[in-house]
Amino acid sequence: MKKFIIQIIVLSLSVYYLLPEFISGITIDEPRTAIIAAVLFAVINFAVKPILKIITLPLNVLTFGIFGLIVNVLLFWFVASVIDGFTVADFMTALWGALALTFVNWLTDKLTS
């Protein structure tokens, strides 16, 4: 539970402060929207993503893991499409945003382990 809360805090900070500043095409209207997006993204990462990893395992093996990146991009884009006030312009913007969040997640895991 502690790791989940830390991940939500780090994700909300990175979504709100870093992504809109460094990646053009990502906009967030207010801080509350960033927190909601971070909570939804964290819940999807903990609940839905393991199931998607199992389902897409054959494609991940065939593409040497690149399909896993596409799944991350689609999940990031899904979160942006569900939440009002959080917009992602196109697929390439979602790709860069998902890469940045993947890096932040990896860094958070390393620092909290």
N, C-alpha and C positions, 0 to 999 in steps of 0.2 A: 504494500500500500504506500509506503514511504517513497519507493522508486516511482510509482505512478504519479504521486503528487509533485515530485521534483520534475518529472518529465513534463507535466502540464505547465508548471511554472516556466521552465526553460523554453518550451514550445511557444507559450503565449508571448514571452519576451522576444523570441526570435521572429515569430510571425509578425508581431506588431512593430517592432523597432528595426529589425534588420532587412527582412524581405522587401517591404515597400521602398526602403531607401536604396537598396542595391540592385533590385530587379525591377526594371520598368515593365509595367503591365500588371503588376499586383497592387491593388489598392485595398485599404481597410479604412472604414469610416471613423470608427471610434474604438477606444481601448476595450470596451465591453465586447465588441464584435471579435476582437483578437482572442480574448479569453474563451469565448464560446467556440471559436474555430479550433483553438488548441485543445479544449476538452473533447470536442467531437473527433478530432484527428487522433488524439490519444486513445479514446475508446475504440475507434476503428482499428488502430494499430494493435490493441490488446485483444479485441474480440473477433474481428472479421479477418484480419490479415493472416493469422495462422491457418485458418480454413482455406483462404485463397492460395496460400503457399502450397498446401497439400494438393488442392485441385489443379494448380498450374505446374506442379512438379515436373511432369514430362516435358512441357515447353521450356521450363527453366534449364533442364538438363540439355535439351537440344540446342538452346541458344547460349549456353554457358553463363546463365544467370541474368542475361540482359532483359529477358521477359519480366523478371522480378522488378527491374527498374520501371518498366512500362506499367506494371501493377501499381507501384508507388505513385507514378504520375497520374494515373487514372483516379486513385483514391484522393490525391491532393485536389485534383480538378473537381471531383465529386463533392468534397467538403466546400469548395468555393461556390459550387452551383446550389448547394442547399442553404447556405447562410446568406441572408441579405446583408449587404454592406461589405462583403468580402468578395472581390472580383479578381479573376485571372483572365487575361486577355485572350490567350491562345495556347496551343499545345506546347510550343517551345517555352513560353513563360512558365507553364505548369511543370515542364521538365526541369528548368533551373530552380524553381521553388522546391520541387520534390528532392532534387539533389542537395540543396542547402539544408532542408529539414532532415534528410537522411544523415548528413554529416553532423548536424547538431544532435540528433538522436544517438549516433555512434559516440560522439564526444561525451554526452551525458552518461551513457552506459559505462564508459571507461572511467569517468570521474566518480561515479557513485558505486562502482564495484569494489 
